[in-house]
Amino acid sequence: MTTAVLIAAGFLLFGVWLRWQFKWLSAIHAPAALIAGLIALLAAQLWSRDGSNTAALLFNDALRQWESWRSPLIPIIFAGMLLVKPDSKPAGQLLATTQQAIGAWILILGQLCVGLLATWLLLSPAWGVPIHFGQLLEVSWAGGFGSSAAWGEVHRSRGSYEGAADLAAFLTASGLLYGVLSGLVIVNIGIRRRWLTTSHPARAAQATAAESSSIRSPIRSIDPLMFQMLLLAAAFGVGLGLQSLISLAVKTLPAGSPIRGVGGDLPLFVFTLLGGWLVRKCMSAVRCDALIENETINRLTGVALELLVFVAIATLKVAVIRDNVTAACVLMAIGAAWVWFNVVWISPRILPRRCWFELALMNHGFATATTAQGMMLLRMVDPELKTDAARVYAQAAPLTAMFIGGGLLTYALPEVLIRFHPIYVIAPTAIAALVLFSIGIRLRKRAYS
């Protein structure tokens, strides 16, 4: 264990050094953990040919231990998601927030719909991939590394799709690179076509008001960082207890009950997500939720996410990627066409007119791997955050993140696709996207009528 930790630390430090040394890595917003993971993956392919020397033996042992890190890291990340306190929505922003939420839902539902449709009609007949392959765009591009690992954990617990986690991690890394390069092109197109908002007053101070209010005085009896770690551990523990209770409860059901099949297979991270919410609600009930420091909790879960990104990339099964690379490239090309269509055609028709392009850039970033990527693209056209885009995006994020693109519906779909024909997912998804688009158009007309 100690050796595996030290080797991982060495690779991560090397990744930080490479990102600092080569400015183009910073320019494309490549995470140091991703760089370190790719270097470790390359080393794994080279050293796996010769397992006789001591260095190779130590490294191969570290790889095996890194694979076991995924299972505990994912629930830690999810435990902090609902533990943090939600920011209150400023008055007068409800309509813009609703428009952005509709836009995000359409974008993610579209990824799910086109992915499943392409897999059902083309990819499965041509390359033999399972229907679950069609969910990869929604899971990896809209969800990111954390959601990809969690989705892989769902399939591992069910035994429904071998190699799901590896393919999802591969698509997430590919989406990260594509999102940056295509985002640069979109920024230049927006500048040429004068899509940018330049006259809206700066409101960055308001955007940080809620965040600054969460800064509390340190707890005298214990180190503040340690206290936040204990809260995170409590959320993890509550989730673990809930999982045990549900497992005991479903065992009392008849053997053929579908609820028994679903409830018994739910992974731990689903329960730690609920555990975080319960801990926050309990603290709110006794009027001590002010002790929860959002920034610290986010940093702690950020550490877990950095490690997860590293081990997910370093332990990729290259054979799985090689066997599915053609189908994956076709799927990503279809996904790329959809996100482009969303920016240039859908977004101008439904997003708030005063900052539609800036919001479209942020949506393009999160829909191709990470929110941080969307923020990077936004700062290219709005470096001082003079538009409302960042604030509206943040207010609308909880309306999608909890449900799709790495939310509860994402992890329920594997079971649905096992039990039902894909058309029962594709048709409602397409109808929902069309209905939301119609509502989005009406809201935009109403805002400026």
C-alpha positions as CSV (number, residue, x, y, z in Angstrom):
1,M,0.0,0.0,0.0
2,T,2.8,2.4,1.0
3,T,4.7,1.7,-2.2
4,A,1.5,2.3,-4.4
5,V,0.9,5.6,-2.7
6,L,4.5,6.8,-3.2
7,I,4.5,5.7,-6.8
8,A,1.2,7.5,-7.4
9,A,2.5,10.6,-5.7
10,G,5.6,10.5,-7.9
11,F,3.6,10.3,-11.1
12,L,1.2,13.1,-10.0
13,L,4.1,15.4,-9.1
14,F,5.6,14.6,-12.5
15,G,2.3,15.5,-14.1
16,V,2.3,18.9,-12.3
17,W,5.8,19.6,-13.4
18,L,5.0,18.7,-17.1
19,R,2.0,21.0,-17.0
20,W,4.1,23.8,-15.6
21,Q,7.0,23.2,-18.0
22,F,4.9,22.9,-21.2
23,K,2.7,25.9,-21.6
24,W,0.5,24.3,-24.2
25,L,-0.7,21.8,-21.6
26,S,-2.0,24.7,-19.5
27,A,-3.4,26.3,-22.7
28,I,-5.7,23.3,-23.3
29,H,-6.6,23.1,-19.6
30,A,-5.3,19.5,-19.2
31,P,-5.5,18.3,-15.6
32,A,-2.2,17.3,-14.0
33,A,-3.9,14.1,-12.9
34,L,-4.8,13.2,-16.4
35,I,-1.3,13.9,-17.7
36,A,0.1,11.7,-14.8
37,G,-2.3,9.0,-15.6
38,L,-1.4,8.9,-19.3
39,I,2.3,8.7,-18.4
40,A,1.6,5.8,-16.0
41,L,-0.5,4.1,-18.6
42,L,2.4,4.3,-21.1
43,A,4.8,3.0,-18.4
44,A,2.4,0.1,-17.7
45,Q,2.4,-0.9,-21.4
46,L,6.3,-0.8,-21.5
47,W,6.9,-2.6,-18.2
48,S,4.3,-5.2,-18.7
49,R,6.5,-6.9,-21.2
50,D,9.2,-7.5,-18.6
51,G,8.0,-8.4,-15.2
52,S,11.3,-9.9,-14.0
53,N,13.1,-6.8,-12.6
54,T,12.3,-5.3,-9.2
55,A,11.0,-2.0,-10.6
56,A,8.6,-3.7,-12.9
57,L,7.3,-6.0,-10.1
58,L,6.8,-3.0,-7.8
59,F,5.0,-1.0,-10.5
60,N,2.7,-4.0,-11.5
61,D,1.8,-4.4,-7.8
62,A,1.0,-0.7,-7.6
63,L,-1.2,-1.0,-10.7
64,R,-3.2,-3.8,-9.0
65,Q,-3.7,-1.7,-5.9
66,W,-4.7,1.4,-7.9
67,E,-7.5,-0.6,-9.4
68,S,-8.9,-1.3,-6.0
69,W,-8.9,2.5,-5.2
70,R,-11.8,3.2,-7.5
71,S,-14.4,1.6,-5.3
72,P,-13.8,3.7,-2.2
73,L,-13.0,7.0,-4.0
74,I,-16.3,7.2,-5.9
75,P,-18.5,7.1,-2.8
76,I,-16.4,9.8,-1.1
77,I,-16.9,12.1,-4.1
78,F,-20.6,11.5,-4.1
79,A,-20.9,11.9,-0.3
80,G,-19.8,15.6,-0.6
81,M,-22.2,16.5,-3.5
82,L,-25.3,17.0,-1.4
83,L,-23.4,17.7,1.9
84,V,-22.5,21.2,0.7
85,K,-25.1,23.9,1.2
86,P,-26.9,25.1,-2.0
87,D,-26.6,28.8,-2.8
88,S,-29.8,30.8,-2.7
89,K,-31.0,32.1,-6.0
90,P,-31.0,35.9,-6.3
91,A,-34.3,37.6,-7.1
92,G,-35.1,38.3,-10.7
93,Q,-33.1,35.4,-12.0
94,L,-35.7,32.7,-12.1
95,L,-36.6,33.0,-15.8
96,A,-32.9,33.0,-16.9
97,T,-32.2,30.0,-14.6
98,T,-35.1,28.1,-16.1
99,Q,-34.0,28.8,-19.6
100,Q,-30.5,27.6,-18.9
101,A,-31.8,24.5,-17.1
102,I,-33.9,23.7,-20.2
103,G,-30.9,24.2,-22.5
104,A,-28.8,21.8,-20.4
105,W,-31.5,19.2,-20.3
106,I,-31.9,19.3,-24.0
107,L,-28.2,19.0,-24.6
108,I,-27.8,16.0,-22.3
109,L,-31.0,14.3,-23.4
110,G,-29.8,14.8,-27.0
111,Q,-26.5,13.1,-26.2
112,L,-28.4,10.1,-24.7
113,C,-30.9,9.9,-27.5
114,V,-28.4,10.1,-30.5
115,G,-26.0,7.8,-28.7
116,L,-28.6,5.1,-28.1
117,L,-30.1,5.5,-31.5
118,A,-26.8,5.2,-33.3
119,T,-25.8,2.2,-31.2
120,W,-29.1,0.4,-31.8
121,L,-29.3,1.1,-35.6
122,L,-25.6,1.2,-36.5
123,L,-22.9,0.4,-34.0
124,S,-24.4,-2.8,-32.6
125,P,-25.0,-4.4,-36.0
126,A,-21.7,-3.3,-37.4
127,W,-19.3,-3.8,-34.4
128,G,-21.3,-5.9,-32.0
129,V,-21.2,-3.4,-29.1
130,P,-24.0,-3.7,-26.5
131,I,-26.8,-1.2,-26.2
132,H,-25.1,0.2,-23.1
133,F,-22.4,1.6,-25.4
134,G,-24.9,4.3,-26.5
135,Q,-25.0,5.8,-23.0
136,L,-21.3,6.7,-23.1
137,L,-21.8,10.2,-24.5
138,E,-24.1,11.2,-21.7
139,V,-22.0,9.5,-19.0
140,S,-18.5,10.5,-20.1
141,W,-18.9,13.7,-22.0
142,A,-21.7,15.3,-19.9
143,G,-20.7,13.5,-16.7
144,G,-17.0,13.6,-16.7
145,F,-14.5,11.3,-14.9
146,G,-16.4,10.9,-11.7
147,S,-19.6,9.9,-13.4
148,S,-17.7,7.6,-15.8
149,A,-16.1,5.7,-12.9
150,A,-19.5,5.5,-11.1
151,W,-21.2,4.2,-14.2
152,G,-18.5,1.6,-14.6
153,E,-19.1,0.6,-10.9
154,V,-22.8,0.1,-11.6
155,H,-22.0,-2.3,-14.5
156,R,-19.3,-4.0,-12.4
157,S,-21.8,-4.7,-9.6
158,R,-24.4,-6.0,-12.1
159,G,-21.9,-7.9,-14.3
160,S,-23.8,-6.3,-17.3
161,Y,-20.9,-4.7,-19.3
162,E,-17.3,-5.7,-19.0
163,G,-15.0,-2.8,-19.8
164,A,-17.6,-0.1,-19.2
165,A,-15.3,1.9,-16.9
166,D,-12.4,1.8,-19.2
167,L,-14.4,2.9,-22.3
168,A,-16.0,5.7,-20.3
169,A,-12.6,7.0,-19.1
170,F,-11.3,6.8,-22.6
171,L,-14.2,8.8,-24.0
172,T,-13.9,11.4,-21.2
173,A,-10.2,12.0,-21.9
174,S,-11.0,12.2,-25.6
175,G,-13.9,14.6,-25.0
176,L,-11.7,16.8,-22.9
177,L,-9.2,17.3,-25.8
178,Y,-12.0,17.7,-28.3
179,G,-13.9,20.2,-26.1
180,V,-10.9,22.5,-25.8
181,L,-10.0,22.4,-29.5
182,S,-13.5,22.8,-30.8
183,G,-14.2,25.4,-28.2
184,L,-11.4,27.6,-29.5
185,V,-13.0,27.4,-33.0
186,I,-16.4,28.3,-31.6
187,V,-15.0,31.3,-29.7
188,N,-13.5,32.6,-33.0
189,I,-16.7,32.0,-34.9
190,G,-18.6,33.9,-32.1
191,I,-16.2,36.8,-32.3
192,R,-16.5,37.0,-36.1
193,R,-20.3,36.8,-36.0
194,R,-20.5,39.3,-33.1
195,W,-22.4,36.8,-30.8
196,L,-20.6,38.1,-27.7
197,T,-22.3,40.3,-25.1
198,T,-20.1,43.3,-24.3
199,S,-22.4,45.9,-22.7
200,H,-23.9,44.1,-19.7
201,P,-22.8,45.6,-16.3
202,A,-20.4,43.6,-14.2
203,R,-22.0,41.5,-11.5
204,A,-19.2,39.3,-10.3
205,A,-19.4,40.7,-6.8
206,Q,-23.0,39.5,-6.5
207,A,-22.0,36.1,-7.7
208,T,-19.5,35.7,-4.9
209,A,-21.7,37.0,-2.2
210,A,-23.2,33.7,-1.3
211,E,-19.8,32.0,-1.4
212,S,-18.3,34.6,1.0
213,S,-21.2,34.1,3.4
214,S,-20.3,30.5,3.8
215,I,-17.0,31.4,5.4
216,R,-17.3,30.7,9.1
217,S,-15.2,31.1,12.2
218,P,-13.0,28.1,12.9
219,I,-14.2,25.5,15.4
220,R,-12.1,26.0,18.5
221,S,-12.2,22.4,19.8
222,I,-10.8,20.8,16.7
223,D,-8.9,21.7,13.6
224,P,-11.4,23.1,11.0
225,L,-10.1,20.9,8.2
226,M,-10.4,17.8,10.5
227,F,-14.0,18.8,11.3
228,Q,-15.0,18.9,7.6
229,M,-13.3,15.6,7.1
230,L,-15.4,14.2,9.9
231,L,-18.6,15.5,8.3
232,L,-17.6,13.9,5.0
233,A,-16.9,10.6,6.9
234,A,-20.3,10.9,8.6
235,A,-22.0,11.2,5.2
236,F,-20.0,8.2,4.0
237,G,-21.0,6.2,7.2
238,V,-24.7,7.1,6.9
239,G,-24.6,5.9,3.2
240,L,-22.9,2.7,4.2
241,G,-25.5,2.1,6.9
242,L,-28.3,2.8,4.4
243,Q,-26.8,0.3,1.9
244,S,-26.7,-2.4,4.6
245,L,-30.3,-1.7,5.7
246,I,-31.6,-1.8,2.1
247,S,-29.6,-5.1,1.4
248,L,-31.2,-6.7,4.5
249,A,-34.7,-5.4,3.5
250,V,-34.6,-6.7,-0.1
251,K,-33.5,-10.2,1.0
252,T,-37.0,-10.5,2.7
253,L,-38.7,-10.1,-0.7
254,P,-39.6,-13.0,-3.0
255,A,-36.7,-14.3,-5.2
256,G,-38.2,-13.1,-8.5
257,S,-39.1,-9.6,-7.3
258,P,-37.7,-6.9,-9.7
259,I,-37.3,-4.6,-6.7
260,R,-35.1,-7.2,-5.1
261,G,-32.9,-7.3,-8.2
262,V,-32.6,-3.5,-8.5
263,G,-32.3,-2.7,-4.7
264,G,-29.7,-5.4,-4.1
265,D,-27.4,-4.2,-6.9
266,L,-27.4,-0.4,-6.1
267,P,-23.7,0.6,-5.6
268,L,-22.5,2.4,-2.5
269,F,-22.1,5.8,-4.0
270,V,-25.9,6.1,-4.5
271,F,-26.3,5.8,-0.7
272,T,-23.4,8.1,0.2
273,L,-25.1,10.7,-2.0
274,L,-28.2,10.4,0.1
275,G,-26.0,10.2,3.2
276,G,-24.6,13.7,2.5
277,W,-28.1,15.1,2.1
278,L,-29.2,13.5,5.4
279,V,-26.2,14.8,7.3
280,R,-26.8,18.4,6.0
281,K,-30.6,18.2,6.8
282,C,-29.8,16.9,10.4
283,M,-27.3,19.7,10.9
284,S,-29.9,22.2,9.6
285,A,-32.5,20.8,12.0
286,V,-30.3,21.5,15.0
287,R,-29.3,24.9,13.5
288,C,-25.6,24.1,13.1
289,D,-25.5,23.8,9.3
290,A,-23.4,27.0,9.3
291,L,-20.5,24.8,10.3
292,I,-20.4,23.2,6.9
293,E,-17.8,24.9,4.8
294,N,-18.6,24.4,1.1
295,E,-15.1,25.4,-0.1
296,T,-13.4,22.9,2.2
297,I,-15.8,20.0,1.4
298,N,-15.3,20.7,-2.3
299,R,-11.5,20.6,-1.8
300,L,-11.7,17.3,0.0
301,T,-13.8,15.7,-2.7
302,G,-11.6,17.4,-5.3
303,V,-8.6,15.4,-3.8
304,A,-10.6,12.2,-4.2
305,L,-11.5,13.2,-7.8
306,E,-7.9,13.9,-8.7
307,L,-6.8,10.5,-7.5
308,L,-9.8,8.9,-9.3
309,V,-8.8,10.5,-12.6
310,F,-5.2,9.3,-12.2
311,V,-6.1,5.7,-11.3
312,A,-8.8,5.5,-14.0
313,I,-6.4,6.5,-16.7
314,A,-3.4,4.6,-15.4
315,T,-5.3,1.3,-15.1
316,L,-7.1,1.5,-18.5
317,K,-7.4,-1.9,-20.2
318,V,-5.8,-1.1,-23.6
319,A,-7.2,-4.2,-25.1
320,V,-10.8,-3.0,-24.4
321,I,-10.1,0.3,-26.0
322,R,-8.4,-1.3,-29.0
323,D,-11.3,-3.7,-29.6
324,N,-13.9,-0.8,-29.5
325,V,-11.9,2.1,-30.9
326,T,-13.7,2.3,-34.3
327,A,-17.2,2.2,-32.7
328,A,-16.0,4.8,-30.1
329,C,-14.7,7.1,-32.8
330,V,-18.0,6.9,-34.7
331,L,-20.0,7.6,-31.5
332,M,-17.8,10.6,-30.7
333,A,-18.2,12.0,-34.2
334,I,-22.0,11.8,-33.8
335,G,-21.7,13.4,-30.3
336,A,-19.4,16.2,-31.7
337,A,-22.0,17.0,-34.4
338,W,-24.8,17.2,-31.8
339,V,-22.9,19.6,-29.4
340,W,-22.0,21.8,-32.4
341,F,-25.7,21.9,-33.5
342,N,-26.6,22.8,-30.0
343,V,-24.3,25.8,-29.9
344,V,-25.1,27.3,-33.4
345,W,-28.8,26.5,-33.7
346,I,-30.6,25.5,-30.4
347,S,-28.8,27.8,-28.0
348,P,-29.7,31.1,-29.8
349,R,-33.4,30.1,-29.7
350,I,-33.8,29.2,-26.1
351,L,-31.1,30.7,-23.9
352,P,-31.3,34.2,-22.3
353,R,-30.7,36.7,-25.1
354,R,-28.4,38.9,-23.0
355,C,-25.8,36.1,-22.6
356,W,-26.8,33.2,-24.8
357,F,-23.4,32.7,-26.5
358,E,-21.5,32.8,-23.2
359,L,-23.9,30.2,-21.7
360,A,-23.6,28.1,-24.9
361,L,-19.8,28.1,-24.5
362,M,-20.2,26.9,-20.9
363,N,-22.6,24.2,-21.9
364,H,-20.2,23.1,-24.7
365,G,-17.5,22.8,-22.1
366,F,-19.4,20.7,-19.6
367,A,-21.0,18.6,-22.4
368,T,-17.5,17.6,-23.5
369,A,-16.1,16.6,-20.1
370,T,-15.8,19.2,-17.4
371,T,-17.4,22.4,-16.0
372,A,-13.9,23.8,-15.6
373,Q,-13.5,23.5,-19.3
374,G,-16.6,25.5,-19.8
375,M,-15.3,28.2,-17.4
376,M,-12.1,28.4,-19.3
377,L,-14.0,29.0,-22.6
378,L,-16.2,31.6,-20.9
379,R,-13.1,33.5,-19.6
380,M,-11.8,33.7,-23.2
381,V,-14.8,35.9,-24.1
382,D,-15.7,37.3,-20.7
383,P,-12.6,37.5,-18.6
384,E,-14.0,39.8,-16.0
385,L,-17.4,38.0,-15.8
386,K,-19.3,41.0,-16.8
387,T,-22.2,39.0,-18.1
388,D,-24.6,36.9,-16.0
389,A,-23.5,33.6,-17.7
390,A,-21.4,32.2,-14.8
391,R,-24.1,32.9,-12.2
392,V,-27.0,31.7,-14.2
393,Y,-25.1,28.5,-15.1
394,A,-24.3,27.9,-11.4
395,Q,-27.9,28.4,-10.4
396,A,-29.3,26.0,-13.0
397,A,-26.7,23.3,-12.5
398,P,-28.5,21.5,-9.5
399,L,-31.6,21.2,-11.7
400,T,-29.7,18.8,-14.0
401,A,-26.7,17.5,-12.1
402,M,-28.8,15.5,-9.7
403,F,-30.7,13.7,-12.4
404,I,-28.9,13.3,-15.7
405,G,-25.3,13.6,-17.0
406,G,-24.0,11.8,-14.0
407,G,-27.2,11.9,-11.8
408,L,-29.7,9.4,-10.5
409,L,-31.3,8.7,-14.0
410,T,-27.9,8.0,-15.4
411,Y,-27.3,5.1,-13.0
412,A,-30.8,3.8,-13.3
413,L,-30.6,3.4,-17.1
414,P,-28.3,0.3,-17.2
415,E,-31.0,-1.7,-15.4
416,V,-33.7,-0.2,-17.7
417,L,-31.8,-1.1,-20.8
418,I,-31.3,-4.6,-19.5
419,R,-35.0,-5.1,-19.0
420,F,-36.6,-3.2,-21.9
421,H,-36.0,-2.6,-25.6
422,P,-34.0,0.6,-26.2
423,I,-36.9,2.3,-28.0
424,Y,-38.6,2.6,-24.6
425,V,-35.7,4.9,-23.6
426,I,-35.1,6.6,-27.0
427,A,-38.7,7.6,-27.7
428,P,-39.5,9.3,-24.3
429,T,-36.0,11.0,-24.4
430,A,-36.6,12.5,-27.8
431,I,-40.2,13.6,-26.9
432,A,-39.0,15.2,-23.7
433,A,-36.2,17.1,-25.6
434,L,-38.8,18.4,-28.1
435,V,-41.2,19.4,-25.4
436,L,-38.5,21.3,-23.6
437,F,-37.4,23.0,-26.8
438,S,-40.9,24.2,-27.4
439,I,-41.1,25.5,-23.8
440,G,-37.7,27.2,-24.2
441,I,-38.8,29.0,-27.3
442,R,-42.0,30.2,-25.5
443,L,-40.1,31.4,-22.5
444,R,-37.6,33.4,-24.6
445,K,-40.4,35.1,-26.5
446,R,-42.1,35.9,-23.2
447,A,-39.0,37.4,-21.8
448,Y,-38.7,39.9,-24.6
449,S,-42.4,40.4,-25.6
